[in-house]
Amino acid sequence: MITPAYVETMARYNSWQNANIYGAAALLDDAQRKADRGAFFKSIHATLNHILWADQMWLMRFKVAPPPRAKSIPESLEQYAAWEDLATERKKLDVAIEDWSRRVTAADLSADLNWYSAGAARDLVTPMAVAVTHFFNHQTHHRGQTHCLITGYGVKPDKTDLPFLPEVF
């Protein structure tokens, strides 16, 4: 379904786009980042917190990182109250994701992942390739929401399309 090269490419894309979105969001003030803009997670800050938390949860499930500080989706929205702390944790996690991506093997991707879903309130078994694909899709989905919220303030992030990922093609 997917290959280790795909995982590494998507990890690099994740880092590139997080730098893009965080760079654009840094041009806003804290009140703008935390304002309820009518999005699913309300604000830019809360959405970015949720993306970070979900990435931490998946890396924990992949057995490559400890659990996040927040224990639930509602708690995830306020995991890091200070912008500087959120941005710092994002950079650290992106390094960890890229490091993990370089170690993923085809055998890893062909295995099953046993994990607990709080949302479903039960243990699940998912093909690892599906879980990894979801991991990257989830990031992209919510970054897209954040991109929209940022552009609503008149700030335009740089390119977001995968073919423009530096040093890929």
Secondary structure, DSSP 4 states (H G I P E B T S, - for coil): ---HHHHHHHHHHHHHHHHHHHHHHTTS-HHHHHS--SBTTBSHHHHHHHHHHHHHHHHHHTTSSPPPS--SHHHHTTS--SHHHHHHHHHHHHHHHHHHHHH--HHHHHSEEEEEETTTTEEEEEEHHHHHHHHHHHHHHHHHHHHHHHHTTT-------GGG-TTT-
